[in-house]
Amino acid sequence: FLKNRDSVKVNPNDIFLTSGASEAVEMLMRVLIRSNNDAVLTPIPQYPLYSALTTVLDGYFAGYYMGDETKWELNMAEVKK
């Protein structure tokens, strides 16, 4: 199906299904965040699920600001703060 629709060759064994994006994000973050030494670098504004899950999983939320004034481009000085 995906090869015909999207011209992408996919191995069915490499597909992981969840009931939605939020569940998939939570599963991934549970694997990545093991302690409060694990930081999640996230652009702000952000989808609130990222900060909420980081807090619940005892990770460190490291947000950096983006906006129209920078044309939504990554500013390394902001990331390094």
All heavy atoms as a GROMACS GRO file, in nm:
protein
  643
    1PHE      N    1   0.082  -0.121   0.000
    1PHE     CA    2   0.000   0.000   0.000
    1PHE      C    3   0.086   0.126   0.000
    1PHE      O    4   0.065   0.216  -0.080
    1PHE     CB    5  -0.096  -0.002   0.120
    1PHE     CG    6  -0.166   0.128   0.144
    1PHE    CD1    7  -0.274   0.165   0.066
    1PHE    CD2    8  -0.124   0.215   0.243
    1PHE    CE1    9  -0.338   0.286   0.086
    1PHE    CE2   10  -0.188   0.336   0.265
    1PHE     CZ   11  -0.296   0.370   0.186
    2LEU      N   12   0.184   0.135   0.093
    2LEU     CA   13   0.267   0.254   0.101
    2LEU      C   14   0.355   0.272  -0.022
    2LEU      O   15   0.379   0.383  -0.066
    2LEU     CB   16   0.354   0.250   0.227
    2LEU     CG   17   0.278   0.263   0.359
    2LEU    CD1   18   0.372   0.244   0.476
    2LEU    CD2   19   0.206   0.395   0.368
    3LYS      N   20   0.401   0.161  -0.078
    3LYS     CA   21   0.484   0.171  -0.199
    3LYS      C   22   0.402   0.228  -0.313
    3LYS      O   23   0.449   0.314  -0.387
    3LYS     CB   24   0.539   0.033  -0.236
    3LYS     CG   25   0.634   0.038  -0.353
    3LYS     CD   26   0.694  -0.096  -0.383
    3LYS     CE   27   0.788  -0.085  -0.500
    3LYS     NZ   28   0.843  -0.213  -0.540
    4ASN      N   29   0.279   0.183  -0.329
    4ASN     CA   30   0.193   0.232  -0.437
    4ASN      C   31   0.150   0.377  -0.414
    4ASN      O   32   0.150   0.458  -0.505
    4ASN     CB   33   0.069   0.144  -0.452
    4ASN     CG   34   0.103   0.006  -0.504
    4ASN    OD1   35   0.205  -0.013  -0.569
    4ASN    ND2   36   0.019  -0.090  -0.473
    5ARG      N   37   0.115   0.409  -0.289
    5ARG     CA   38   0.064   0.543  -0.260
    5ARG      C   39   0.175   0.647  -0.250
    5ARG      O   40   0.162   0.758  -0.302
    5ARG     CB   41  -0.015   0.542  -0.129
    5ARG     CG   42  -0.085   0.674  -0.100
    5ARG     CD   43  -0.144   0.679   0.035
    5ARG     NE   44  -0.035   0.694   0.133
    5ARG     CZ   45  -0.054   0.702   0.263
    5ARG    NH1   46  -0.176   0.692   0.313
    5ARG    NH2   47   0.047   0.717   0.345
    6ASP      N   48   0.286   0.612  -0.182
    6ASP     CA   49   0.389   0.711  -0.151
    6ASP      C   50   0.523   0.686  -0.220
    6ASP      O   51   0.619   0.759  -0.196
    6ASP     CB   52   0.414   0.715   0.000
    6ASP     CG   53   0.287   0.747   0.076
    6ASP    OD1   54   0.204   0.824   0.025
    6ASP    OD2   55   0.271   0.695   0.187
    7SER      N   56   0.531   0.582  -0.300
    7SER     CA   57   0.656   0.544  -0.367
    7SER      C   58   0.768   0.519  -0.268
    7SER      O   59   0.883   0.555  -0.290
    7SER     CB   60   0.698   0.651  -0.468
    7SER     OG   61   0.599   0.670  -0.565
    8VAL      N   62   0.732   0.459  -0.154
    8VAL     CA   63   0.829   0.429  -0.049
    8VAL      C   64   0.824   0.280  -0.020
    8VAL      O   65   0.718   0.224   0.008
    8VAL     CB   66   0.796   0.507   0.081
    8VAL    CG1   67   0.890   0.469   0.194
    8VAL    CG2   68   0.800   0.656   0.055
    9LYS      N   69   0.941   0.217  -0.025
    9LYS     CA   70   0.948   0.076   0.007
    9LYS      C   71   0.960   0.061   0.159
    9LYS      O   72   1.051   0.118   0.221
    9LYS     CB   73   1.068   0.011  -0.062
    9LYS     CG   74   1.074  -0.138  -0.041
    9LYS     CD   75   1.189  -0.200  -0.118
    9LYS     CE   76   1.192  -0.349  -0.092
    9LYS     NZ   77   1.304  -0.414  -0.162
   10VAL      N   78   0.867  -0.011   0.219
   10VAL     CA   79   0.862  -0.026   0.364
   10VAL      C   80   0.852  -0.174   0.399
   10VAL      O   81   0.774  -0.247   0.340
   10VAL     CB   82   0.741   0.049   0.423
   10VAL    CG1   83   0.731   0.030   0.572
   10VAL    CG2   84   0.748   0.196   0.389
   11ASN      N   85   0.932  -0.214   0.497
   11ASN     CA   86   0.922  -0.349   0.550
   11ASN      C   87   0.813  -0.349   0.656
   11ASN      O   88   0.821  -0.273   0.754
   11ASN     CB   89   1.056  -0.390   0.612
   11ASN     CG   90   1.054  -0.532   0.665
   11ASN    OD1   91   0.950  -0.588   0.697
   11ASN    ND2   92   1.172  -0.590   0.676
   12PRO      N   93   0.710  -0.431   0.643
   12PRO     CA   94   0.601  -0.434   0.741
   12PRO      C   95   0.650  -0.460   0.884
   12PRO      O   96   0.587  -0.415   0.979
   12PRO     CB   97   0.511  -0.548   0.694
   12PRO     CG   98   0.540  -0.561   0.548
   12PRO     CD   99   0.685  -0.524   0.532
   13ASN      N  100   0.762  -0.527   0.900
   13ASN     CA  101   0.816  -0.552   1.034
   13ASN      C  102   0.874  -0.427   1.098
   13ASN      O  103   0.902  -0.426   1.219
   13ASN     CB  104   0.924  -0.661   1.029
   13ASN     CG  105   0.866  -0.795   0.990
   13ASN    OD1  106   0.753  -0.829   1.028
   13ASN    ND2  107   0.940  -0.871   0.912
   14ASP      N  108   0.893  -0.320   1.020
   14ASP     CA  109   0.948  -0.195   1.071
   14ASP      C  110   0.840  -0.093   1.106
   14ASP      O  111   0.871   0.020   1.144
   14ASP     CB  112   1.045  -0.133   0.969
   14ASP     CG  113   1.169  -0.218   0.950
   14ASP    OD1  114   1.206  -0.293   1.042
   14ASP    OD2  115   1.229  -0.209   0.841
   15ILE      N  116   0.714  -0.130   1.094
   15ILE     CA  117   0.603  -0.038   1.122
   15ILE      C  118   0.553  -0.065   1.264
   15ILE      O  119   0.528  -0.179   1.303
   15ILE     CB  120   0.489  -0.057   1.021
   15ILE    CG1  121   0.539  -0.022   0.881
   15ILE    CG2  122   0.369   0.029   1.058
   15ILE    CD1  123   0.439  -0.051   0.771
   16PHE      N  124   0.540   0.044   1.342
   16PHE     CA  125   0.493   0.035   1.480
   16PHE      C  126   0.365   0.116   1.490
   16PHE      O  127   0.366   0.237   1.465
   16PHE     CB  128   0.599   0.089   1.576
   16PHE     CG  129   0.566   0.070   1.719
   16PHE    CD1  130   0.588  -0.052   1.781
   16PHE    CD2  131   0.512   0.174   1.792
   16PHE    CE1  132   0.558  -0.069   1.914
   16PHE    CE2  133   0.481   0.157   1.926
   16PHE     CZ  134   0.504   0.034   1.987
   17LEU      N  135   0.255   0.053   1.524
   17LEU     CA  136   0.126   0.121   1.531
   17LEU      C  137   0.090   0.157   1.675
   17LEU      O  138   0.115   0.079   1.767
   17LEU     CB  139   0.016   0.033   1.472
   17LEU     CG  140   0.028  -0.002   1.325
   17LEU    CD1  141  -0.084  -0.095   1.283
   17LEU    CD2  142   0.028   0.123   1.239
   18THR      N  143   0.031   0.274   1.693
   18THR     CA  144  -0.024   0.316   1.822
   18THR      C  145  -0.165   0.367   1.798
   18THR      O  146  -0.207   0.386   1.684
   18THR     CB  147   0.062   0.428   1.884
   18THR    OG1  148   0.056   0.543   1.802
   18THR    CG2  149   0.207   0.383   1.904
   19SER      N  150  -0.234   0.395   1.907
   19SER     CA  151  -0.372   0.445   1.893
   19SER      C  152  -0.375   0.594   1.860
   19SER      O  153  -0.482   0.649   1.838
   19SER     CB  154  -0.451   0.417   2.020
   19SER     OG  155  -0.393   0.485   2.130
   20GLY      N  156  -0.260   0.659   1.858
   20GLY     CA  157  -0.254   0.801   1.822
   20GLY      C  158  -0.116   0.856   1.846
   20GLY      O  159  -0.028   0.791   1.902
   21ALA      N  160  -0.097   0.980   1.803
   21ALA     CA  161   0.035   1.044   1.815
   21ALA      C  162   0.077   1.063   1.959
   21ALA      O  163   0.194   1.044   1.995
   21ALA     CB  164   0.033   1.178   1.742
   22SER      N  165  -0.016   1.099   2.047
   22SER     CA  166   0.019   1.121   2.187
   22SER      C  167   0.072   0.995   2.252
   22SER      O  168   0.170   0.998   2.328
   22SER     CB  169  -0.101   1.174   2.265
   22SER     OG  170  -0.137   1.302   2.219
   23GLU      N  171   0.011   0.882   2.223
   23GLU     CA  172   0.058   0.756   2.278
   23GLU      C  173   0.198   0.723   2.225
   23GLU      O  174   0.285   0.677   2.300
   23GLU     CB  175  -0.037   0.641   2.243
   23GLU     CG  176   0.009   0.508   2.299
   23GLU     CD  177  -0.078   0.391   2.257
   23GLU    OE1  178  -0.170   0.409   2.173
   23GLU    OE2  179  -0.054   0.281   2.306
   24ALA      N  180   0.221   0.749   2.099
   24ALA     CA  181   0.353   0.723   2.040
   24ALA      C  182   0.460   0.812   2.104
   24ALA      O  183   0.570   0.765   2.136
   24ALA     CB  184   0.348   0.744   1.889
   25VAL      N  185   0.430   0.939   2.124
   25VAL     CA  186   0.524   1.032   2.187
   25VAL      C  187   0.554   0.986   2.330
   25VAL      O  188   0.670   0.984   2.373
   25VAL     CB  189   0.470   1.176   2.186
   25VAL    CG1  190   0.553   1.267   2.274
   25VAL    CG2  191   0.465   1.230   2.044
   26GLU      N  192   0.451   0.946   2.403
   26GLU     CA  193   0.473   0.901   2.540
   26GLU      C  194   0.561   0.777   2.545
   26GLU      O  195   0.654   0.768   2.626
   26GLU     CB  196   0.341   0.873   2.611
   26GLU     CG  197   0.361   0.828   2.754
   26GLU     CD  198   0.233   0.806   2.832
   26GLU    OE1  199   0.124   0.834   2.780
   26GLU    OE2  200   0.243   0.760   2.947
   27MET      N  201   0.536   0.682   2.458
   27MET     CA  202   0.619   0.560   2.455
   27MET      C  203   0.765   0.594   2.427
   27MET      O  204   0.856   0.542   2.492
   27MET     CB  205   0.567   0.463   2.350
   27MET     CG  206   0.440   0.395   2.387
   27MET     SD  207   0.388   0.288   2.251
   27MET     CE  208   0.282   0.176   2.339
   28LEU      N  209   0.787   0.681   2.330
   28LEU     CA  210   0.922   0.720   2.294
   28LEU      C  211   0.991   0.793   2.410
   28LEU      O  212   1.106   0.765   2.444
   28LEU     CB  213   0.921   0.807   2.169
   28LEU     CG  214   1.057   0.856   2.121
   28LEU    CD1  215   1.145   0.739   2.081
   28LEU    CD2  216   1.039   0.951   2.006
   29MET      N  217   0.919   0.886   2.472
   29MET     CA  218   0.979   0.962   2.582
   29MET      C  219   1.008   0.874   2.702
   29MET      O  220   1.105   0.896   2.773
   29MET     CB  221   0.892   1.082   2.617
   29MET     CG  222   0.896   1.189   2.509
   29MET     SD  223   0.800   1.337   2.545
   29MET     CE  224   0.910   1.418   2.661
   30ARG      N  225   0.927   0.772   2.725
   30ARG     CA  226   0.955   0.678   2.836
   30ARG      C  227   1.085   0.602   2.811
   30ARG      O  228   1.154   0.566   2.906
   30ARG     CB  229   0.839   0.581   2.856
   30ARG     CG  230   0.720   0.643   2.922
   30ARG     CD  231   0.614   0.539   2.959
   30ARG     NE  232   0.502   0.604   3.020
   30ARG     CZ  233   0.495   0.640   3.148
   30ARG    NH1  234   0.596   0.615   3.228
   30ARG    NH2  235   0.389   0.698   3.197
   31VAL      N  236   1.117   0.578   2.687
   31VAL     CA  237   1.244   0.512   2.653
   31VAL      C  238   1.361   0.608   2.670
   31VAL      O  239   1.467   0.570   2.720
   31VAL     CB  240   1.240   0.457   2.509
   31VAL    CG1  241   1.377   0.411   2.463
   31VAL    CG2  242   1.138   0.345   2.497
   32LEU      N  243   1.342   0.734   2.631
   32LEU     CA  244   1.451   0.830   2.629
   32LEU      C  245   1.482   0.893   2.765
   32LEU      O  246   1.597   0.924   2.795
   32LEU     CB  247   1.420   0.943   2.529
   32LEU     CG  248   1.410   0.900   2.383
   32LEU    CD1  249   1.366   1.017   2.297
   32LEU    CD2  250   1.543   0.845   2.334
   33ILE      N  251   1.380   0.915   2.848
   33ILE     CA  252   1.400   0.983   2.976
   33ILE      C  253   1.410   0.879   3.087
   33ILE      O  254   1.313   0.810   3.119
   33ILE     CB  255   1.284   1.081   3.006
   33ILE    CG1  256   1.276   1.187   2.897
   33ILE    CG2  257   1.303   1.146   3.144
   33ILE    CD1  258   1.156   1.279   2.910
   34ARG      N  259   1.530   0.869   3.145
   34ARG     CA  260   1.554   0.771   3.253
   34ARG      C  261   1.573   0.838   3.388
   34ARG      O  262   1.560   0.775   3.491
   34ARG     CB  263   1.676   0.686   3.220
   34ARG     CG  264   1.671   0.620   3.083
   34ARG     CD  265   1.544   0.544   3.058
   34ARG     NE  266   1.561   0.407   3.097
   34ARG     CZ  267   1.462   0.322   3.113
   34ARG    NH1  268   1.340   0.361   3.090
   34ARG    NH2  269   1.483   0.199   3.149
   35SER      N  270   1.610   0.968   3.389
   35SER     CA  271   1.632   1.040   3.515
   35SER      C  272   1.625   1.190   3.488
   35SER      O  273   1.612   1.233   3.374
   35SER     CB  274   1.768   1.004   3.574
   35SER     OG  275   1.871   1.067   3.501
   36ASN      N  276   1.639   1.268   3.596
   36ASN     CA  277   1.635   1.414   3.578
   36ASN      C  278   1.763   1.467   3.515
   36ASN      O  279   1.776   1.586   3.491
   36ASN     CB  280   1.604   1.485   3.710
   36ASN     CG  281   1.708   1.455   3.817
   36ASN    OD1  282   1.808   1.388   3.793
   36ASN    ND2  283   1.682   1.504   3.936
   37ASN      N  284   1.857   1.380   3.485
   37ASN     CA  285   1.977   1.419   3.408
   37ASN      C  286   1.952   1.416   3.258
   37ASN      O  287   2.036   1.461   3.181
   37ASN     CB  288   2.094   1.327   3.441
   37ASN     CG  289   2.144   1.346   3.582
   37ASN    OD1  290   2.148   1.457   3.632
   37ASN    ND2  291   2.180   1.238   3.647
   38ASP      N  292   1.839   1.361   3.217
   38ASP     CA  293   1.804   1.352   3.076
   38ASP      C  294   1.722   1.474   3.036
   38ASP      O  295   1.612   1.495   3.088
   38ASP     CB  296   1.726   1.224   3.047
   38ASP     CG  297   1.809   1.100   3.071
   38ASP    OD1  298   1.930   1.104   3.045
   38ASP    OD2  299   1.752   0.999   3.116
   39ALA      N  300   1.776   1.554   2.946
   39ALA     CA  301   1.709   1.677   2.903
   39ALA      C  302   1.635   1.654   2.772
   39ALA      O  303   1.678   1.576   2.687
   39ALA     CB  304   1.810   1.789   2.886
   40VAL      N  305   1.525   1.725   2.758
   40VAL     CA  306   1.448   1.724   2.634
   40VAL      C  307   1.455   1.865   2.577
   40VAL      O  308   1.397   1.959   2.631
   40VAL     CB  309   1.301   1.682   2.659
   40VAL    CG1  310   1.222   1.687   2.530
   40VAL    CG2  311   1.295   1.544   2.722
   41LEU      N  312   1.532   1.880   2.470
   41LEU     CA  313   1.549   2.008   2.403
   41LEU      C  314   1.428   2.030   2.312
   41LEU      O  315   1.406   1.956   2.217
   41LEU     CB  316   1.679   2.007   2.323
   41LEU     CG  317   1.722   2.135   2.256
   41LEU    CD1  318   1.744   2.245   2.359
   41LEU    CD2  319   1.849   2.111   2.177
   42THR      N  320   1.348   2.133   2.344
   42THR     CA  321   1.220   2.152   2.277
   42THR      C  322   1.202   2.298   2.236
   42THR      O  323   1.221   2.388   2.318
   42THR     CB  324   1.105   2.113   2.371
   42THR    OG1  325   1.128   1.982   2.421
   42THR    CG2  326   0.972   2.116   2.301
   43PRO      N  327   1.164   2.322   2.110
   43PRO     CA  328   1.136   2.460   2.069
   43PRO      C  329   1.009   2.513   2.134
   43PRO      O  330   0.914   2.438   2.157
   43PRO     CB  331   1.121   2.450   1.918
   43PRO     CG  332   1.081   2.308   1.892
   43PRO     CD  333   1.143   2.227   2.002
   44ILE      N  334   1.010   2.641   2.167
   44ILE     CA  335   0.893   2.708   2.224
   44ILE      C  336   0.849   2.814   2.124
   44ILE      O  337   0.933   2.892   2.080
   44ILE     CB  338   0.927   2.770   2.360
   44ILE    CG1  339   0.963   2.660   2.459
   44ILE    CG2  340   0.810   2.853   2.413
   44ILE    CD1  341   1.013   2.711   2.592
   45PRO      N  342   0.723   2.823   2.083
   45PRO     CA  343   0.610   2.749   2.138
   45PRO      C  344   0.616   2.601   2.102
   45PRO      O  345   0.672   2.563   2.000
   45PRO     CB  346   0.489   2.817   2.074
   45PRO     CG  347   0.539   2.881   1.950
   45PRO     CD  348   0.684   2.914   1.975
   46GLN      N  349   0.556   2.521   2.188
   46GLN     CA  350   0.560   2.376   2.172
   46GLN      C  351   0.425   2.316   2.204
   46GLN      O  352   0.340   2.380   2.265
   46GLN     CB  353   0.669   2.316   2.260
   46GLN     CG  354   0.663   2.358   2.407
   46GLN     CD  355   0.589   2.263   2.499
   46GLN    OE1  356   0.571   2.147   2.469
   46GLN    NE2  357   0.545   2.313   2.613
   47TYR      N  358   0.408   2.194   2.163
   47TYR     CA  359   0.287   2.119   2.198
   47TYR      C  360   0.299   2.083   2.346
   47TYR      O  361   0.400   2.025   2.387
   47TYR     CB  362   0.277   1.995   2.109
   47TYR     CG  363   0.150   1.916   2.125
   47TYR    CD1  364   0.027   1.974   2.100
   47TYR    CD2  365   0.154   1.784   2.165
   47TYR    CE1  366  -0.090   1.902   2.114
   47TYR    CE2  367   0.038   1.710   2.179
   47TYR     CZ  368  -0.083   1.770   2.153
   47TYR     OH  369  -0.199   1.699   2.167
   48PRO      N  370   0.203   2.116   2.430
   48PRO     CA  371   0.214   2.099   2.575
   48PRO      C  372   0.243   1.956   2.621
   48PRO      O  373   0.291   1.936   2.732
   48PRO     CB  374   0.078   2.145   2.628
   48PRO     CG  375   0.022   2.232   2.521
   48PRO     CD  376   0.077   2.181   2.392
   49LEU      N  377   0.217   1.858   2.538
   49LEU     CA  378   0.244   1.720   2.576
   49LEU      C  379   0.392   1.699   2.609
   49LEU      O  380   0.426   1.625   2.701
   49LEU     CB  381   0.202   1.626   2.462
   49LEU     CG  382   0.228   1.477   2.484
   49LEU    CD1  383   0.144   1.425   2.600
   49LEU    CD2  384   0.198   1.400   2.358
   50TYR      N  385   0.481   1.767   2.536
   50TYR     CA  386   0.624   1.747   2.557
   50TYR      C  387   0.668   1.793   2.696
   50TYR      O  388   0.738   1.721   2.767
   50TYR     CB  389   0.706   1.819   2.450
   50TYR     CG  390   0.670   1.779   2.310
   50TYR    CD1  391   0.644   1.874   2.213
   50TYR    CD2  392   0.658   1.645   2.273
   50TYR    CE1  393   0.610   1.838   2.083
   50TYR    CE2  394   0.623   1.608   2.144
   50TYR     CZ  395   0.599   1.706   2.050
   50TYR     OH  396   0.564   1.670   1.924
   51SER      N  397   0.628   1.912   2.737
   51SER     CA  398   0.665   1.961   2.870
   51SER      C  399   0.596   1.880   2.979
   51SER      O  400   0.658   1.850   3.082
   51SER     CB  401   0.634   2.110   2.884
   51SER     OG  402   0.498   2.136   2.856
   52ALA      N  403   0.471   1.844   2.958
   52ALA     CA  404   0.398   1.766   3.060
   52ALA      C  405   0.463   1.629   3.080
   52ALA      O  406   0.487   1.587   3.194
   52ALA     CB  407   0.252   1.750   3.018
   53LEU      N  408   0.493   1.559   2.972
   53LEU     CA  409   0.555   1.427   2.985
   53LEU      C  410   0.695   1.436   3.043
   53LEU      O  411   0.736   1.351   3.123
   53LEU     CB  412   0.559   1.356   2.850
   53LEU     CG  413   0.429   1.293   2.804
   53LEU    CD1  414   0.443   1.238   2.663
   53LEU    CD2  415   0.387   1.182   2.899
   54THR      N  416   0.770   1.538   3.005
   54THR     CA  417   0.904   1.554   3.061
   54THR      C  418   0.896   1.569   3.212
   54THR      O  419   0.973   1.508   3.285
   54THR     CB  420   0.974   1.677   2.998
   54THR    OG1  421   0.982   1.658   2.856
   54THR    CG2  422   1.114   1.695   3.054
   55THR      N  423   0.800   1.647   3.260
   55THR     CA  424   0.781   1.666   3.403
   55THR      C  425   0.737   1.537   3.471
   55THR      O  426   0.794   1.497   3.573
   55THR     CB  427   0.677   1.777   3.430
   55THR    OG1  428   0.724   1.898   3.370
   55THR    CG2  429   0.654   1.798   3.578
   56VAL      N  430   0.639   1.470   3.416
   56VAL     CA  431   0.588   1.345   3.474
   56VAL      C  432   0.697   1.238   3.481
   56VAL      O  433   0.704   1.162   3.577
   56VAL     CB  434   0.467   1.293   3.393
   56VAL    CG1  435   0.432   1.150   3.427
   56VAL    CG2  436   0.346   1.384   3.413
   57LEU      N  437   0.784   1.235   3.379
   57LEU     CA  438   0.888   1.133   3.373
   57LEU      C  439   1.017   1.176   3.444
   57LEU      O  440   1.117   1.107   3.437
   57LEU     CB  441   0.917   1.098   3.227
   57LEU     CG  442   0.799   1.039   3.150
   57LEU    CD1  443   0.832   1.025   3.003
   57LEU    CD2  444   0.758   0.905   3.210
   58ASP      N  445   1.011   1.290   3.515
   58ASP     CA  446   1.124   1.341   3.594
   58ASP      C  447   1.245   1.375   3.507
   58ASP      O  448   1.359   1.361   3.550
   58ASP     CB  449   1.163   1.242   3.704
   58ASP     CG  450   1.248   1.306   3.811
   58ASP    OD1  451   1.231   1.428   3.835
   58ASP    OD2  452   1.335   1.238   3.869
   59GLY      N  453   1.219   1.421   3.385
   59GLY     CA  454   1.326   1.467   3.299
   59GLY      C  455   1.348   1.616   3.316
   59GLY      O  456   1.279   1.681   3.395
   60TYR      N  457   1.442   1.670   3.243
   60TYR     CA  458   1.470   1.814   3.248
   60TYR      C  459   1.422   1.876   3.117
   60TYR      O  460   1.470   1.840   3.010
   60TYR     CB  461   1.620   1.839   3.267
   60TYR     CG  462   1.656   1.984   3.265
   60TYR    CD1  463   1.627   2.066   3.374
   60TYR    CD2  464   1.713   2.041   3.152
   60TYR    CE1  465   1.657   2.201   3.372
   60TYR    CE2  466   1.744   2.177   3.149
   60TYR     CZ  467   1.716   2.255   3.259
   60TYR     OH  468   1.745   2.389   3.256
   61PHE      N  469   1.326   1.967   3.127
   61PHE     CA  470   1.272   2.035   3.009
   61PHE      C  471   1.362   2.152   2.974
   61PHE      O  472   1.378   2.246   3.050
   61PHE     CB  473   1.129   2.085   3.036
   61PHE     CG  474   1.066   2.150   2.917
   61PHE    CD1  475   1.011   2.073   2.816
   61PHE    CD2  476   1.062   2.287   2.905
   61PHE    CE1  477   0.953   2.132   2.705
   61PHE    CE2  478   1.005   2.348   2.795
   61PHE     CZ  479   0.950   2.270   2.695
   62ALA      N  480   1.426   2.144   2.858
   62ALA     CA  481   1.516   2.249   2.811
   62ALA      C  482   1.454   2.315   2.689
   62ALA      O  483   1.474   2.272   2.576
   62ALA     CB  484   1.653   2.190   2.777
   63GLY      N  485   1.375   2.418   2.714
   63GLY     CA  486   1.307   2.488   2.606
   63GLY      C  487   1.391   2.600   2.549
   63GLY      O  488   1.469   2.662   2.621
   64TYR      N  489   1.376   2.625   2.421
   64TYR     CA  490   1.442   2.739   2.357
   64TYR      C  491   1.337   2.806   2.269
   64TYR      O  492   1.248   2.742   2.216
   64TYR     CB  493   1.566   2.698   2.277
   64TYR     CG  494   1.538   2.601   2.164
   64TYR    CD1  495   1.512   2.646   2.035
   64TYR    CD2  496   1.535   2.464   2.187
   64TYR    CE1  497   1.487   2.558   1.932
   64TYR    CE2  498   1.510   2.375   2.084
   64TYR     CZ  499   1.486   2.423   1.957
   64TYR     OH  500   1.458   2.335   1.856
   65TYR      N  501   1.346   2.939   2.259
   65TYR     CA  502   1.242   3.018   2.192
   65TYR      C  503   1.267   3.033   2.043
   65TYR      O  504   1.380   3.052   1.999
   65TYR     CB  505   1.230   3.155   2.258
   65TYR     CG  506   1.172   3.142   2.397
   65TYR    CD1  507   1.255   3.124   2.507
   65TYR    CD2  508   1.035   3.144   2.416
   65TYR    CE1  509   1.202   3.108   2.634
   65TYR    CE2  510   0.981   3.129   2.543
   65TYR     CZ  511   1.065   3.111   2.651
   65TYR     OH  512   1.013   3.094   2.776
   66MET      N  513   1.157   3.024   1.967
   66MET     CA  514   1.159   3.047   1.823
   66MET      C  515   1.039   3.136   1.791
   66MET      O  516   0.942   3.139   1.866
   66MET     CB  517   1.147   2.914   1.748
   66MET     CG  518   1.263   2.820   1.770
   66MET     SD  519   1.246   2.666   1.680
   66MET     CE  520   1.282   2.722   1.514
   67GLY      N  521   1.047   3.207   1.680
   67GLY     CA  522   0.933   3.291   1.645
   67GLY      C  523   0.949   3.358   1.510
   67GLY      O  524   1.046   3.336   1.438
   68ASP      N  525   0.852   3.442   1.479
   68ASP     CA  526   0.849   3.513   1.351
   68ASP      C  527   0.974   3.599   1.331
   68ASP      O  528   1.023   3.612   1.219
   68ASP     CB  529   0.726   3.603   1.342
   68ASP     CG  530   0.598   3.524   1.323
   68ASP    OD1  531   0.604   3.416   1.262
   68ASP    OD2  532   0.493   3.573   1.368
   69GLU      N  533   1.023   3.660   1.442
   69GLU     CA  534   1.137   3.751   1.428
   69GLU      C  535   1.263   3.681   1.375
   69GLU      O  536   1.350   3.745   1.318
   69GLU     CB  537   1.167   3.821   1.562
   69GLU     CG  538   1.205   3.729   1.677
   69GLU     CD  539   1.087   3.662   1.745
   69GLU    OE1  540   0.972   3.695   1.716
   69GLU    OE2  541   1.112   3.575   1.829
   70THR      N  542   1.272   3.551   1.391
   70THR     CA  543   1.387   3.475   1.338
   70THR      C  544   1.345   3.386   1.221
   70THR      O  545   1.419   3.297   1.182
   70THR     CB  546   1.449   3.387   1.447
   70THR    OG1  547   1.351   3.294   1.493
   70THR    CG2  548   1.504   3.469   1.561
   71LYS      N  549   1.226   3.411   1.169
   71LYS     CA  550   1.169   3.331   1.061
   71LYS      C  551   1.163   3.182   1.099
   71LYS      O  552   1.181   3.094   1.017
   71LYS     CB  553   1.248   3.350   0.931
   71LYS     CG  554   1.245   3.492   0.881
   71LYS     CD  555   1.322   3.506   0.753
   71LYS     CE  556   1.324   3.653   0.712
   71LYS     NZ  557   1.410   3.677   0.598
   72TRP      N  558   1.144   3.158   1.228
   72TRP     CA  559   1.131   3.022   1.284
   72TRP      C  560   1.257   2.938   1.262
   72TRP      O  561   1.253   2.817   1.260
   72TRP     CB  562   1.007   2.952   1.229
   72TRP     CG  563   0.883   3.025   1.270
   72TRP    CD1  564   0.815   3.117   1.196
   72TRP    CD2  565   0.816   3.018   1.395
   72TRP    NE1  566   0.710   3.167   1.266
   72TRP    CE2  567   0.707   3.107   1.390
   72TRP    CE3  568   0.836   2.945   1.511
   72TRP    CZ2  569   0.620   3.126   1.496
   72TRP    CZ3  570   0.748   2.962   1.617
   72TRP    CH2  571   0.641   3.052   1.608
   73GLU      N  572   1.370   3.005   1.247
   73GLU     CA  573   1.497   2.935   1.231
   73GLU      C  574   1.561   2.911   1.368
   73GLU      O  575   1.542   2.989   1.461
   73GLU     CB  576   1.592   3.015   1.142
   73GLU     CG  577   1.547   3.023   0.998
   73GLU     CD  578   1.641   3.101   0.911
   73GLU    OE1  579   1.746   3.147   0.959
   73GLU    OE2  580   1.610   3.116   0.792
   74LEU      N  581   1.637   2.805   1.378
   74LEU     CA  582   1.706   2.770   1.501
   74LEU      C  583   1.816   2.872   1.529
   74LEU      O  584   1.899   2.901   1.444
   74LEU     CB  585   1.766   2.631   1.488
   74LEU     CG  586   1.841   2.579   1.610
   74LEU    CD1  587   1.748   2.566   1.729
   74LEU    CD2  588   1.904   2.444   1.577
   75ASN      N  589   1.816   2.927   1.650
   75ASN     CA  590   1.917   3.022   1.694
   75ASN      C  591   2.003   2.949   1.798
   75ASN      O  592   1.959   2.924   1.910
   75ASN     CB  593   1.849   3.145   1.755
   75ASN     CG  594   1.948   3.246   1.806
   75ASN    OD1  595   2.063   3.215   1.839
   75ASN    ND2  596   1.904   3.370   1.814
   76MET      N  597   2.126   2.915   1.761
   76MET     CA  598   2.212   2.837   1.851
   76MET      C  599   2.241   2.909   1.981
   76MET      O  600   2.255   2.847   2.085
   76MET     CB  601   2.342   2.798   1.780
   76MET     CG  602   2.324   2.688   1.677
   76MET     SD  603   2.242   2.539   1.743
   76MET     CE  604   2.365   2.480   1.858
   77ALA      N  605   2.246   3.042   1.980
   77ALA     CA  606   2.268   3.118   2.103
   77ALA      C  607   2.152   3.093   2.199
   77ALA      O  608   2.173   3.079   2.320
   77ALA     CB  609   2.284   3.266   2.073
   78GLU      N  610   2.031   3.088   2.147
   78GLU     CA  611   1.914   3.060   2.231
   78GLU      C  612   1.918   2.918   2.285
   78GLU      O  613   1.884   2.893   2.400
   78GLU     CB  614   1.786   3.083   2.149
   78GLU     CG  615   1.658   3.068   2.226
   78GLU     CD  616   1.636   3.172   2.333
   78GLU    OE1  617   1.677   3.288   2.317
   78GLU    OE2  618   1.577   3.136   2.437
   79VAL      N  619   1.960   2.825   2.205
   79VAL     CA  620   1.967   2.685   2.248
   79VAL      C  621   2.070   2.668   2.358
   79VAL      O  622   2.049   2.592   2.453
   79VAL     CB  623   2.002   2.594   2.128
   79VAL    CG1  624   2.030   2.450   2.172
   79VAL    CG2  625   1.889   2.595   2.026
   80LYS      N  626   2.181   2.740   2.351
   80LYS     CA  627   2.289   2.724   2.448
   80LYS      C  628   2.258   2.788   2.584
   80LYS      O  629   2.330   2.763   2.680
   80LYS     CB  630   2.418   2.784   2.392
   80LYS     CG  631   2.472   2.703   2.276
   80LYS     CD  632   2.597   2.765   2.217
   80LYS     CE  633   2.648   2.684   2.102
   80LYS     NZ  634   2.768   2.742   2.041
   81LYS      N  635   2.152   2.869   2.595
   81LYS     CA  636   2.118   2.934   2.723
   81LYS      C  637   2.087   2.832   2.831
   81LYS      O  638   2.032   2.732   2.812
   81LYS     CB  639   1.997   3.026   2.706
   81LYS     CG  640   2.030   3.154   2.638
   81LYS     CD  641   1.908   3.242   2.638
   81LYS     CE  642   1.935   3.370   2.568
   81LYS     NZ  643   1.818   3.457   2.565
   0.00000   0.00000   0.00000
